[in-house]
Amino acid sequence: MITVDLKKKLNTAMKHMLTHIVLNDAVTLEGYHAELVDAVLLIEFEIPESISTLRKIAFYEEETLLSECSVFVPVTGNILFKYRVEVE
């Protein structure tokens, strides 16, 4: 079992490592907000209007991939996206 304390430490480390987000393997975002709430890391960012469907989110530290997730989110206007990072 992973303790709550270890979950907080892992998500705190990821928060400090994160330098940018890449959407759909093409659009790089450097503007985002990351916040640790209890043992969950919340990452908020706006999806650019150039993306009509969000299919992939990748989180990077410089050139190193930290995490990625396949999603399917149709985009119809300005969207503030909130992503939850949970350690299980």
HTML snippet that shows the backbone in 3Dmol.js (N, CA, C, O; Angstrom):
<script src="https://3Dmol.org/build/3Dmol-min.js"></script>
<div id="view" style="width:600px;height:400px;position:relative"></div>
<script>
const pdb = `
ATOM      1  N   MET A   1       0.840  -1.187   0.000  1.00  0.00           N
ATOM      2  CA  MET A   1       0.000   0.000   0.000  1.00  0.00           C
ATOM      3  C   MET A   1       0.883   1.248   0.000  1.00  0.00           C
ATOM      4  O   MET A   1       1.877   1.321   0.722  1.00  0.00           O
ATOM      5  N   ILE A   2       0.511   2.206  -0.803  1.00  0.00           N
ATOM      6  CA  ILE A   2       1.213   3.489  -0.844  1.00  0.00           C
ATOM      7  C   ILE A   2       0.523   4.424   0.137  1.00  0.00           C
ATOM      8  O   ILE A   2      -0.694   4.603   0.081  1.00  0.00           O
ATOM      9  N   THR A   3       1.290   5.014   1.025  1.00  0.00           N
ATOM     10  CA  THR A   3       0.711   5.901   2.034  1.00  0.00           C
ATOM     11  C   THR A   3       0.331   7.246   1.423  1.00  0.00           C
ATOM     12  O   THR A   3       0.829   7.618   0.360  1.00  0.00           O
ATOM     13  N   VAL A   4      -0.545   7.962   2.098  1.00  0.00           N
ATOM     14  CA  VAL A   4      -0.955   9.298   1.654  1.00  0.00           C
ATOM     15  C   VAL A   4       0.252  10.226   1.615  1.00  0.00           C
ATOM     16  O   VAL A   4       0.366  11.058   0.714  1.00  0.00           O
ATOM     17  N   ASP A   5       1.151  10.091   2.582  1.00  0.00           N
ATOM     18  CA  ASP A   5       2.346  10.935   2.623  1.00  0.00           C
ATOM     19  C   ASP A   5       3.212  10.722   1.385  1.00  0.00           C
ATOM     20  O   ASP A   5       3.703  11.688   0.801  1.00  0.00           O
ATOM     21  N   LEU A   6       3.403   9.474   0.983  1.00  0.00           N
ATOM     22  CA  LEU A   6       4.197   9.190  -0.214  1.00  0.00           C
ATOM     23  C   LEU A   6       3.498   9.713  -1.467  1.00  0.00           C
ATOM     24  O   LEU A   6       4.157  10.244  -2.361  1.00  0.00           O
ATOM     25  N   LYS A   7       2.177   9.570  -1.544  1.00  0.00           N
ATOM     26  CA  LYS A   7       1.424  10.106  -2.684  1.00  0.00           C
ATOM     27  C   LYS A   7       1.636  11.609  -2.809  1.00  0.00           C
ATOM     28  O   LYS A   7       1.849  12.122  -3.908  1.00  0.00           O
ATOM     29  N   LYS A   8       1.578  12.319  -1.676  1.00  0.00           N
ATOM     30  CA  LYS A   8       1.798  13.770  -1.685  1.00  0.00           C
ATOM     31  C   LYS A   8       3.203  14.101  -2.168  1.00  0.00           C
ATOM     32  O   LYS A   8       3.388  15.022  -2.963  1.00  0.00           O
ATOM     33  N   LYS A   9       4.191  13.352  -1.691  1.00  0.00           N
ATOM     34  CA  LYS A   9       5.582  13.608  -2.089  1.00  0.00           C
ATOM     35  C   LYS A   9       5.792  13.356  -3.580  1.00  0.00           C
ATOM     36  O   LYS A   9       6.483  14.129  -4.244  1.00  0.00           O
ATOM     37  N   LEU A  10       5.210  12.295  -4.108  1.00  0.00           N
ATOM     38  CA  LEU A  10       5.346  11.997  -5.537  1.00  0.00           C
ATOM     39  C   LEU A  10       4.693  13.080  -6.395  1.00  0.00           C
ATOM     40  O   LEU A  10       5.276  13.522  -7.386  1.00  0.00           O
ATOM     41  N   ASN A  11       3.498  13.504  -6.024  1.00  0.00           N
ATOM     42  CA  ASN A  11       2.819  14.545  -6.800  1.00  0.00           C
ATOM     43  C   ASN A  11       3.489  15.903  -6.636  1.00  0.00           C
ATOM     44  O   ASN A  11       3.497  16.697  -7.577  1.00  0.00           O
ATOM     45  N   THR A  12       4.051  16.188  -5.468  1.00  0.00           N
ATOM     46  CA  THR A  12       4.812  17.426  -5.285  1.00  0.00           C
ATOM     47  C   THR A  12       6.040  17.421  -6.190  1.00  0.00           C
ATOM     48  O   THR A  12       6.363  18.436  -6.808  1.00  0.00           O
ATOM     49  N   ALA A  13       6.720  16.288  -6.269  1.00  0.00           N
ATOM     50  CA  ALA A  13       7.886  16.174  -7.149  1.00  0.00           C
ATOM     51  C   ALA A  13       7.488  16.390  -8.602  1.00  0.00           C
ATOM     52  O   ALA A  13       8.176  17.104  -9.332  1.00  0.00           O
ATOM     53  N   MET A  14       6.378  15.778  -9.034  1.00  0.00           N
ATOM     54  CA  MET A  14       5.938  15.961 -10.421  1.00  0.00           C
ATOM     55  C   MET A  14       5.589  17.417 -10.694  1.00  0.00           C
ATOM     56  O   MET A  14       5.907  17.943 -11.761  1.00  0.00           O
ATOM     57  N   LYS A  15       4.940  18.069  -9.744  1.00  0.00           N
ATOM     58  CA  LYS A  15       4.579  19.480  -9.910  1.00  0.00           C
ATOM     59  C   LYS A  15       5.820  20.324 -10.173  1.00  0.00           C
ATOM     60  O   LYS A  15       5.798  21.209 -11.029  1.00  0.00           O
ATOM     61  N   HIS A  16       6.901  20.059  -9.444  1.00  0.00           N
ATOM     62  CA  HIS A  16       8.126  20.844  -9.592  1.00  0.00           C
ATOM     63  C   HIS A  16       8.929  20.448 -10.833  1.00  0.00           C
ATOM     64  O   HIS A  16       9.706  21.251 -11.348  1.00  0.00           O
ATOM     65  N   MET A  17       8.748  19.235 -11.306  1.00  0.00           N
ATOM     66  CA  MET A  17       9.461  18.769 -12.497  1.00  0.00           C
ATOM     67  C   MET A  17       8.812  19.261 -13.788  1.00  0.00           C
ATOM     68  O   MET A  17       9.505  19.471 -14.784  1.00  0.00           O
ATOM     69  N   LEU A  18       7.507  19.443 -13.785  1.00  0.00           N
ATOM     70  CA  LEU A  18       6.743  19.773 -14.989  1.00  0.00           C
ATOM     71  C   LEU A  18       7.174  21.111 -15.588  1.00  0.00           C
ATOM     72  O   LEU A  18       7.115  22.146 -14.924  1.00  0.00           O
ATOM     73  N   THR A  19       7.610  21.079 -16.859  1.00  0.00           N
ATOM     74  CA  THR A  19       8.020  22.314 -17.539  1.00  0.00           C
ATOM     75  C   THR A  19       7.053  22.713 -18.648  1.00  0.00           C
ATOM     76  O   THR A  19       6.891  23.901 -18.924  1.00  0.00           O
ATOM     77  N   HIS A  20       6.409  21.739 -19.287  1.00  0.00           N
ATOM     78  CA  HIS A  20       5.439  22.064 -20.331  1.00  0.00           C
ATOM     79  C   HIS A  20       4.544  20.864 -20.625  1.00  0.00           C
ATOM     80  O   HIS A  20       4.813  19.733 -20.221  1.00  0.00           O
ATOM     81  N   ILE A  21       3.467  21.167 -21.350  1.00  0.00           N
ATOM     82  CA  ILE A  21       2.470  20.169 -21.731  1.00  0.00           C
ATOM     83  C   ILE A  21       2.381  20.167 -23.253  1.00  0.00           C
ATOM     84  O   ILE A  21       2.430  21.225 -23.880  1.00  0.00           O
ATOM     85  N   VAL A  22       2.252  18.987 -23.847  1.00  0.00           N
ATOM     86  CA  VAL A  22       2.078  18.875 -25.296  1.00  0.00           C
ATOM     87  C   VAL A  22       0.727  18.213 -25.556  1.00  0.00           C
ATOM     88  O   VAL A  22       0.435  17.140 -25.026  1.00  0.00           O
ATOM     89  N   LEU A  23      -0.088  18.869 -26.379  1.00  0.00           N
ATOM     90  CA  LEU A  23      -1.411  18.354 -26.731  1.00  0.00           C
ATOM     91  C   LEU A  23      -1.378  17.777 -28.138  1.00  0.00           C
ATOM     92  O   LEU A  23      -0.842  18.399 -29.055  1.00  0.00           O
ATOM     93  N   ASN A  24      -1.945  16.601 -28.309  1.00  0.00           N
ATOM     94  CA  ASN A  24      -2.061  15.940 -29.624  1.00  0.00           C
ATOM     95  C   ASN A  24      -0.724  15.814 -30.348  1.00  0.00           C
ATOM     96  O   ASN A  24      -0.685  15.861 -31.577  1.00  0.00           O
ATOM     97  N   ASP A  25       0.360  15.657 -29.617  1.00  0.00           N
ATOM     98  CA  ASP A  25       1.713  15.522 -30.184  1.00  0.00           C
ATOM     99  C   ASP A  25       2.141  16.729 -31.008  1.00  0.00           C
ATOM    100  O   ASP A  25       3.120  16.640 -31.748  1.00  0.00           O
ATOM    101  N   ALA A  26       1.434  17.863 -30.902  1.00  0.00           N
ATOM    102  CA  ALA A  26       1.729  18.978 -31.792  1.00  0.00           C
ATOM    103  C   ALA A  26       1.751  20.350 -31.128  1.00  0.00           C
ATOM    104  O   ALA A  26       2.554  21.198 -31.518  1.00  0.00           O
ATOM    105  N   VAL A  27       0.909  20.590 -30.152  1.00  0.00           N
ATOM    106  CA  VAL A  27       0.755  21.930 -29.578  1.00  0.00           C
ATOM    107  C   VAL A  27       1.395  21.957 -28.190  1.00  0.00           C
ATOM    108  O   VAL A  27       0.974  21.233 -27.287  1.00  0.00           O
ATOM    109  N   THR A  28       2.416  22.800 -28.032  1.00  0.00           N
ATOM    110  CA  THR A  28       3.119  22.918 -26.758  1.00  0.00           C
ATOM    111  C   THR A  28       2.527  24.048 -25.932  1.00  0.00           C
ATOM    112  O   THR A  28       2.349  25.165 -26.416  1.00  0.00           O
ATOM    113  N   LEU A  29       2.224  23.734 -24.672  1.00  0.00           N
ATOM    114  CA  LEU A  29       1.704  24.731 -23.733  1.00  0.00           C
ATOM    115  C   LEU A  29       2.724  24.949 -22.628  1.00  0.00           C
ATOM    116  O   LEU A  29       3.191  23.993 -22.008  1.00  0.00           O
ATOM    117  N   GLU A  30       3.065  26.193 -22.388  1.00  0.00           N
ATOM    118  CA  GLU A  30       3.914  26.505 -21.241  1.00  0.00           C
ATOM    119  C   GLU A  30       3.112  27.224 -20.176  1.00  0.00           C
ATOM    120  O   GLU A  30       3.580  27.408 -19.053  1.00  0.00           O
ATOM    121  N   GLY A  31       1.889  27.634 -20.534  1.00  0.00           N
ATOM    122  CA  GLY A  31       1.005  28.292 -19.587  1.00  0.00           C
ATOM    123  C   GLY A  31       0.023  27.300 -18.999  1.00  0.00           C
ATOM    124  O   GLY A  31      -0.845  26.787 -19.704  1.00  0.00           O
ATOM    125  N   TYR A  32       0.155  27.031 -17.724  1.00  0.00           N
ATOM    126  CA  TYR A  32      -0.733  26.109 -17.021  1.00  0.00           C
ATOM    127  C   TYR A  32      -0.656  26.443 -15.538  1.00  0.00           C
ATOM    128  O   TYR A  32       0.228  27.179 -15.100  1.00  0.00           O
ATOM    129  N   HIS A  33      -1.582  25.900 -14.778  1.00  0.00           N
ATOM    130  CA  HIS A  33      -1.572  26.089 -13.325  1.00  0.00           C
ATOM    131  C   HIS A  33      -1.603  24.710 -12.678  1.00  0.00           C
ATOM    132  O   HIS A  33      -2.484  23.903 -12.974  1.00  0.00           O
ATOM    133  N   ALA A  34      -0.646  24.438 -11.798  1.00  0.00           N
ATOM    134  CA  ALA A  34      -0.592  23.159 -11.090  1.00  0.00           C
ATOM    135  C   ALA A  34      -0.731  23.410  -9.598  1.00  0.00           C
ATOM    136  O   ALA A  34      -0.094  24.303  -9.039  1.00  0.00           O
ATOM    137  N   GLU A  35      -1.583  22.600  -8.960  1.00  0.00           N
ATOM    138  CA  GLU A  35      -1.869  22.779  -7.539  1.00  0.00           C
ATOM    139  C   GLU A  35      -2.037  21.412  -6.883  1.00  0.00           C
ATOM    140  O   GLU A  35      -2.692  20.525  -7.430  1.00  0.00           O
ATOM    141  N   LEU A  36      -1.442  21.253  -5.713  1.00  0.00           N
ATOM    142  CA  LEU A  36      -1.586  20.015  -4.960  1.00  0.00           C
ATOM    143  C   LEU A  36      -2.728  20.170  -3.964  1.00  0.00           C
ATOM    144  O   LEU A  36      -2.701  21.059  -3.113  1.00  0.00           O
ATOM    145  N   VAL A  37      -3.735  19.299  -4.073  1.00  0.00           N
ATOM    146  CA  VAL A  37      -4.878  19.301  -3.160  1.00  0.00           C
ATOM    147  C   VAL A  37      -4.929  17.917  -2.519  1.00  0.00           C
ATOM    148  O   VAL A  37      -5.197  16.916  -3.184  1.00  0.00           O
ATOM    149  N   ASP A  38      -4.667  17.883  -1.217  1.00  0.00           N
ATOM    150  CA  ASP A  38      -4.522  16.614  -0.500  1.00  0.00           C
ATOM    151  C   ASP A  38      -3.427  15.806  -1.192  1.00  0.00           C
ATOM    152  O   ASP A  38      -2.291  16.272  -1.270  1.00  0.00           O
ATOM    153  N   ALA A  39      -3.729  14.624  -1.689  1.00  0.00           N
ATOM    154  CA  ALA A  39      -2.712  13.807  -2.353  1.00  0.00           C
ATOM    155  C   ALA A  39      -2.895  13.801  -3.866  1.00  0.00           C
ATOM    156  O   ALA A  39      -2.359  12.930  -4.552  1.00  0.00           O
ATOM    157  N   VAL A  40      -3.647  14.763  -4.391  1.00  0.00           N
ATOM    158  CA  VAL A  40      -3.959  14.824  -5.822  1.00  0.00           C
ATOM    159  C   VAL A  40      -3.337  16.079  -6.427  1.00  0.00           C
ATOM    160  O   VAL A  40      -3.464  17.173  -5.876  1.00  0.00           O
ATOM    161  N   LEU A  41      -2.661  15.912  -7.570  1.00  0.00           N
ATOM    162  CA  LEU A  41      -2.114  17.045  -8.309  1.00  0.00           C
ATOM    163  C   LEU A  41      -3.135  17.458  -9.363  1.00  0.00           C
ATOM    164  O   LEU A  41      -3.508  16.652 -10.215  1.00  0.00           O
ATOM    165  N   LEU A  42      -3.587  18.705  -9.309  1.00  0.00           N
ATOM    166  CA  LEU A  42      -4.531  19.238 -10.295  1.00  0.00           C
ATOM    167  C   LEU A  42      -3.767  20.146 -11.249  1.00  0.00           C
ATOM    168  O   LEU A  42      -3.054  21.052 -10.817  1.00  0.00           O
ATOM    169  N   ILE A  43      -3.916  19.902 -12.543  1.00  0.00           N
ATOM    170  CA  ILE A  43      -3.248  20.712 -13.564  1.00  0.00           C
ATOM    171  C   ILE A  43      -4.328  21.301 -14.457  1.00  0.00           C
ATOM    172  O   ILE A  43      -5.099  20.568 -15.075  1.00  0.00           O
ATOM    173  N   GLU A  44      -4.381  22.627 -14.523  1.00  0.00           N
ATOM    174  CA  GLU A  44      -5.374  23.330 -15.347  1.00  0.00           C
ATOM    175  C   GLU A  44      -4.672  24.038 -16.498  1.00  0.00           C
ATOM    176  O   GLU A  44      -3.600  24.619 -16.326  1.00  0.00           O
ATOM    177  N   PHE A  45      -5.293  23.981 -17.673  1.00  0.00           N
ATOM    178  CA  PHE A  45      -4.764  24.692 -18.832  1.00  0.00           C
ATOM    179  C   PHE A  45      -5.895  24.951 -19.815  1.00  0.00           C
ATOM    180  O   PHE A  45      -6.911  24.256 -19.811  1.00  0.00           O
ATOM    181  N   GLU A  46      -5.705  25.960 -20.658  1.00  0.00           N
ATOM    182  CA  GLU A  46      -6.678  26.260 -21.709  1.00  0.00           C
ATOM    183  C   GLU A  46      -6.317  25.481 -22.960  1.00  0.00           C
ATOM    184  O   GLU A  46      -5.146  25.377 -23.326  1.00  0.00           O
ATOM    185  N   ILE A  47      -7.329  24.937 -23.609  1.00  0.00           N
ATOM    186  CA  ILE A  47      -7.120  24.242 -24.874  1.00  0.00           C
ATOM    187  C   ILE A  47      -7.193  25.283 -25.986  1.00  0.00           C
ATOM    188  O   ILE A  47      -8.211  25.962 -26.119  1.00  0.00           O
ATOM    189  N   PRO A  48      -6.134  25.425 -26.790  1.00  0.00           N
ATOM    190  CA  PRO A  48      -6.142  26.421 -27.867  1.00  0.00           C
ATOM    191  C   PRO A  48      -7.242  26.153 -28.889  1.00  0.00           C
ATOM    192  O   PRO A  48      -7.642  25.010 -29.105  1.00  0.00           O
ATOM    193  N   GLU A  49      -7.722  27.224 -29.509  1.00  0.00           N
ATOM    194  CA  GLU A  49      -8.787  27.103 -30.511  1.00  0.00           C
ATOM    195  C   GLU A  49      -8.353  26.317 -31.741  1.00  0.00           C
ATOM    196  O   GLU A  49      -9.204  25.846 -32.496  1.00  0.00           O
ATOM    197  N   SER A  50      -7.048  26.166 -31.961  1.00  0.00           N
ATOM    198  CA  SER A  50      -6.561  25.406 -33.114  1.00  0.00           C
ATOM    199  C   SER A  50      -6.830  23.905 -32.971  1.00  0.00           C
ATOM    200  O   SER A  50      -6.690  23.159 -33.941  1.00  0.00           O
ATOM    201  N   ILE A  51      -7.209  23.461 -31.787  1.00  0.00           N
ATOM    202  CA  ILE A  51      -7.501  22.042 -31.553  1.00  0.00           C
ATOM    203  C   ILE A  51      -9.016  21.841 -31.570  1.00  0.00           C
ATOM    204  O   ILE A  51      -9.737  22.434 -30.768  1.00  0.00           O
ATOM    205  N   SER A  52      -9.489  20.999 -32.490  1.00  0.00           N
ATOM    206  CA  SER A  52     -10.929  20.726 -32.555  1.00  0.00           C
ATOM    207  C   SER A  52     -11.313  19.502 -31.721  1.00  0.00           C
ATOM    208  O   SER A  52     -12.439  19.404 -31.231  1.00  0.00           O
ATOM    209  N   THR A  53     -10.372  18.574 -31.565  1.00  0.00           N
ATOM    210  CA  THR A  53     -10.581  17.410 -30.705  1.00  0.00           C
ATOM    211  C   THR A  53      -9.279  17.115 -29.967  1.00  0.00           C
ATOM    212  O   THR A  53      -8.239  16.895 -30.587  1.00  0.00           O
ATOM    213  N   LEU A  54      -9.346  17.112 -28.651  1.00  0.00           N
ATOM    214  CA  LEU A  54      -8.178  16.768 -27.840  1.00  0.00           C
ATOM    215  C   LEU A  54      -8.106  15.252 -27.727  1.00  0.00           C
ATOM    216  O   LEU A  54      -9.037  14.612 -27.239  1.00  0.00           O
ATOM    217  N   ARG A  55      -6.994  14.683 -28.181  1.00  0.00           N
ATOM    218  CA  ARG A  55      -6.844  13.231 -28.197  1.00  0.00           C
ATOM    219  C   ARG A  55      -5.715  12.721 -27.304  1.00  0.00           C
ATOM    220  O   ARG A  55      -5.712  11.557 -26.904  1.00  0.00           O
ATOM    221  N   LYS A  56      -4.753  13.596 -26.994  1.00  0.00           N
ATOM    222  CA  LYS A  56      -3.613  13.141 -26.193  1.00  0.00           C
ATOM    223  C   LYS A  56      -3.039  14.305 -25.404  1.00  0.00           C
ATOM    224  O   LYS A  56      -2.917  15.418 -25.915  1.00  0.00           O
ATOM    225  N   ILE A  57      -2.684  14.034 -24.140  1.00  0.00           N
ATOM    226  CA  ILE A  57      -2.038  15.014 -23.278  1.00  0.00           C
ATOM    227  C   ILE A  57      -0.732  14.392 -22.806  1.00  0.00           C
ATOM    228  O   ILE A  57      -0.724  13.271 -22.298  1.00  0.00           O
ATOM    229  N   ALA A  58       0.373  15.115 -22.971  1.00  0.00           N
ATOM    230  CA  ALA A  58       1.676  14.626 -22.517  1.00  0.00           C
ATOM    231  C   ALA A  58       2.318  15.691 -21.635  1.00  0.00           C
ATOM    232  O   ALA A  58       2.302  16.879 -21.959  1.00  0.00           O
ATOM    233  N   PHE A  59       2.880  15.249 -20.522  1.00  0.00           N
ATOM    234  CA  PHE A  59       3.512  16.140 -19.557  1.00  0.00           C
ATOM    235  C   PHE A  59       5.019  15.902 -19.589  1.00  0.00           C
ATOM    236  O   PHE A  59       5.479  14.763 -19.510  1.00  0.00           O
ATOM    237  N   TYR A  60       5.783  16.991 -19.706  1.00  0.00           N
ATOM    238  CA  TYR A  60       7.231  16.888 -19.878  1.00  0.00           C
ATOM    239  C   TYR A  60       8.008  17.683 -18.842  1.00  0.00           C
ATOM    240  O   TYR A  60       7.555  18.711 -18.340  1.00  0.00           O
ATOM    241  N   GLU A  61       9.196  17.168 -18.540  1.00  0.00           N
ATOM    242  CA  GLU A  61      10.244  17.929 -17.877  1.00  0.00           C
ATOM    243  C   GLU A  61      11.318  18.098 -18.938  1.00  0.00           C
ATOM    244  O   GLU A  61      12.030  17.150 -19.269  1.00  0.00           O
ATOM    245  N   GLU A  62      11.432  19.307 -19.470  1.00  0.00           N
ATOM    246  CA  GLU A  62      12.329  19.571 -20.604  1.00  0.00           C
ATOM    247  C   GLU A  62      12.000  18.587 -21.731  1.00  0.00           C
ATOM    248  O   GLU A  62      10.909  18.651 -22.297  1.00  0.00           O
ATOM    249  N   GLU A  63      12.928  17.671 -22.069  1.00  0.00           N
ATOM    250  CA  GLU A  63      12.702  16.712 -23.157  1.00  0.00           C
ATOM    251  C   GLU A  63      12.236  15.342 -22.647  1.00  0.00           C
ATOM    252  O   GLU A  63      11.995  14.435 -23.444  1.00  0.00           O
ATOM    253  N   THR A  64      12.112  15.194 -21.343  1.00  0.00           N
ATOM    254  CA  THR A  64      11.766  13.901 -20.754  1.00  0.00           C
ATOM    255  C   THR A  64      10.262  13.792 -20.519  1.00  0.00           C
ATOM    256  O   THR A  64       9.665  14.628 -19.841  1.00  0.00           O
ATOM    257  N   LEU A  65       9.662  12.754 -21.088  1.00  0.00           N
ATOM    258  CA  LEU A  65       8.238  12.499 -20.887  1.00  0.00           C
ATOM    259  C   LEU A  65       8.007  12.000 -19.466  1.00  0.00           C
ATOM    260  O   LEU A  65       8.601  11.007 -19.047  1.00  0.00           O
ATOM    261  N   LEU A  66       7.139  12.694 -18.724  1.00  0.00           N
ATOM    262  CA  LEU A  66       6.791  12.287 -17.361  1.00  0.00           C
ATOM    263  C   LEU A  66       5.551  11.410 -17.336  1.00  0.00           C
ATOM    264  O   LEU A  66       5.488  10.421 -16.607  1.00  0.00           O
ATOM    265  N   SER A  67       4.565  11.785 -18.143  1.00  0.00           N
ATOM    266  CA  SER A  67       3.290  11.070 -18.145  1.00  0.00           C
ATOM    267  C   SER A  67       2.529  11.449 -19.407  1.00  0.00           C
ATOM    268  O   SER A  67       2.701  12.546 -19.938  1.00  0.00           O
ATOM    269  N   GLU A  68       1.686  10.538 -19.885  1.00  0.00           N
ATOM    270  CA  GLU A  68       0.818  10.855 -21.013  1.00  0.00           C
ATOM    271  C   GLU A  68      -0.500  10.128 -20.852  1.00  0.00           C
ATOM    272  O   GLU A  68      -0.598   9.119 -20.153  1.00  0.00           O
ATOM    273  N   CYS A  69      -1.509  10.663 -21.514  1.00  0.00           N
ATOM    274  CA  CYS A  69      -2.848  10.111 -21.377  1.00  0.00           C
ATOM    275  C   CYS A  69      -3.610  10.299 -22.685  1.00  0.00           C
ATOM    276  O   CYS A  69      -3.618  11.391 -23.252  1.00  0.00           O
ATOM    277  N   SER A  70      -4.246   9.239 -23.159  1.00  0.00           N
ATOM    278  CA  SER A  70      -5.130   9.336 -24.319  1.00  0.00           C
ATOM    279  C   SER A  70      -6.514   9.732 -23.825  1.00  0.00           C
ATOM    280  O   SER A  70      -7.025   9.177 -22.852  1.00  0.00           O
ATOM    281  N   VAL A  71      -7.112  10.700 -24.512  1.00  0.00           N
ATOM    282  CA  VAL A  71      -8.442  11.194 -24.153  1.00  0.00           C
ATOM    283  C   VAL A  71      -9.231  11.426 -25.435  1.00  0.00           C
ATOM    284  O   VAL A  71      -8.671  11.355 -26.529  1.00  0.00           O
ATOM    285  N   PHE A  72     -10.506  11.698 -25.310  1.00  0.00           N
ATOM    286  CA  PHE A  72     -11.306  12.146 -26.445  1.00  0.00           C
ATOM    287  C   PHE A  72     -12.204  13.264 -25.944  1.00  0.00           C
ATOM    288  O   PHE A  72     -13.215  13.027 -25.282  1.00  0.00           O
ATOM    289  N   VAL A  73     -11.810  14.500 -26.277  1.00  0.00           N
ATOM    290  CA  VAL A  73     -12.553  15.674 -25.826  1.00  0.00           C
ATOM    291  C   VAL A  73     -12.833  16.570 -27.030  1.00  0.00           C
ATOM    292  O   VAL A  73     -11.922  17.255 -27.495  1.00  0.00           O
ATOM    293  N   PRO A  74     -14.067  16.590 -27.552  1.00  0.00           N
ATOM    294  CA  PRO A  74     -14.407  17.546 -28.611  1.00  0.00           C
ATOM    295  C   PRO A  74     -14.323  18.970 -28.049  1.00  0.00           C
ATOM    296  O   PRO A  74     -14.788  19.237 -26.940  1.00  0.00           O
ATOM    297  N   VAL A  75     -13.736  19.863 -28.812  1.00  0.00           N
ATOM    298  CA  VAL A  75     -13.543  21.244 -28.359  1.00  0.00           C
ATOM    299  C   VAL A  75     -14.440  22.155 -29.190  1.00  0.00           C
ATOM    300  O   VAL A  75     -14.329  22.201 -30.415  1.00  0.00           O
ATOM    301  N   THR A  76     -15.324  22.873 -28.516  1.00  0.00           N
ATOM    302  CA  THR A  76     -16.249  23.778 -29.209  1.00  0.00           C
ATOM    303  C   THR A  76     -16.202  25.153 -28.560  1.00  0.00           C
ATOM    304  O   THR A  76     -17.202  25.634 -28.027  1.00  0.00           O
ATOM    305  N   GLY A  77     -15.041  25.773 -28.611  1.00  0.00           N
ATOM    306  CA  GLY A  77     -14.885  27.094 -28.000  1.00  0.00           C
ATOM    307  C   GLY A  77     -13.792  27.077 -26.956  1.00  0.00           C
ATOM    308  O   GLY A  77     -12.976  26.157 -26.908  1.00  0.00           O
ATOM    309  N   ASN A  78     -13.781  28.103 -26.119  1.00  0.00           N
ATOM    310  CA  ASN A  78     -12.765  28.200 -25.075  1.00  0.00           C
ATOM    311  C   ASN A  78     -13.041  27.179 -23.976  1.00  0.00           C
ATOM    312  O   ASN A  78     -14.123  27.157 -23.390  1.00  0.00           O
ATOM    313  N   ILE A  79     -12.050  26.337 -23.707  1.00  0.00           N
ATOM    314  CA  ILE A  79     -12.201  25.319 -22.671  1.00  0.00           C
ATOM    315  C   ILE A  79     -11.030  25.399 -21.704  1.00  0.00           C
ATOM    316  O   ILE A  79      -9.868  25.381 -22.110  1.00  0.00           O
ATOM    317  N   LEU A  80     -11.354  25.486 -20.418  1.00  0.00           N
ATOM    318  CA  LEU A  80     -10.356  25.365 -19.365  1.00  0.00           C
ATOM    319  C   LEU A  80     -10.409  23.915 -18.910  1.00  0.00           C
ATOM    320  O   LEU A  80     -11.405  23.470 -18.339  1.00  0.00           O
ATOM    321  N   PHE A  81      -9.337  23.187 -19.165  1.00  0.00           N
ATOM    322  CA  PHE A  81      -9.290  21.751 -18.898  1.00  0.00           C
ATOM    323  C   PHE A  81      -8.603  21.511 -17.562  1.00  0.00           C
ATOM    324  O   PHE A  81      -7.567  22.114 -17.279  1.00  0.00           O
ATOM    325  N   LYS A  82      -9.167  20.641 -16.743  1.00  0.00           N
ATOM    326  CA  LYS A  82      -8.567  20.291 -15.455  1.00  0.00           C
ATOM    327  C   LYS A  82      -8.229  18.804 -15.478  1.00  0.00           C
ATOM    328  O   LYS A  82      -9.097  17.956 -15.686  1.00  0.00           O
ATOM    329  N   TYR A  83      -6.951  18.508 -15.259  1.00  0.00           N
ATOM    330  CA  TYR A  83      -6.469  17.130 -15.272  1.00  0.00           C
ATOM    331  C   TYR A  83      -6.025  16.746 -13.865  1.00  0.00           C
ATOM    332  O   TYR A  83      -5.311  17.501 -13.205  1.00  0.00           O
ATOM    333  N   ARG A  84      -6.451  15.572 -13.410  1.00  0.00           N
ATOM    334  CA  ARG A  84      -6.103  15.090 -12.065  1.00  0.00           C
ATOM    335  C   ARG A  84      -5.021  14.018 -12.170  1.00  0.00           C
ATOM    336  O   ARG A  84      -5.165  13.048 -12.914  1.00  0.00           O
ATOM    337  N   VAL A  85      -3.937  14.203 -11.418  1.00  0.00           N
ATOM    338  CA  VAL A  85      -2.893  13.191 -11.328  1.00  0.00           C
ATOM    339  C   VAL A  85      -3.031  12.535  -9.958  1.00  0.00           C
ATOM    340  O   VAL A  85      -2.827  13.173  -8.925  1.00  0.00           O
ATOM    341  N   GLU A  86      -3.378  11.256  -9.967  1.00  0.00           N
ATOM    342  CA  GLU A  86      -3.549  10.521  -8.715  1.00  0.00           C
ATOM    343  C   GLU A  86      -2.591   9.338  -8.688  1.00  0.00           C
ATOM    344  O   GLU A  86      -2.492   8.590  -9.660  1.00  0.00           O
ATOM    345  N   VAL A  87      -1.903   9.174  -7.597  1.00  0.00           N
ATOM    346  CA  VAL A  87      -1.035   8.018  -7.401  1.00  0.00           C
ATOM    347  C   VAL A  87      -1.862   6.954  -6.699  1.00  0.00           C
ATOM    348  O   VAL A  87      -2.459   7.208  -5.652  1.00  0.00           O
ATOM    349  N   GLU A  88      -1.894   5.773  -7.276  1.00  0.00           N
ATOM    350  CA  GLU A  88      -2.683   4.675  -6.681  1.00  0.00           C
ATOM    351  C   GLU A  88      -1.767   3.606  -6.147  1.00  0.00           C
ATOM    352  O   GLU A  88      -2.236   2.603  -5.609  1.00  0.00           O
TER     353      GLU A  88
END
`;
const viewer = $3Dmol.createViewer("view");
viewer.addModel(pdb, "pdb");
viewer.setStyle({}, {cartoon: {color: "spectrum"}});
viewer.zoomTo();
viewer.render();
</script>
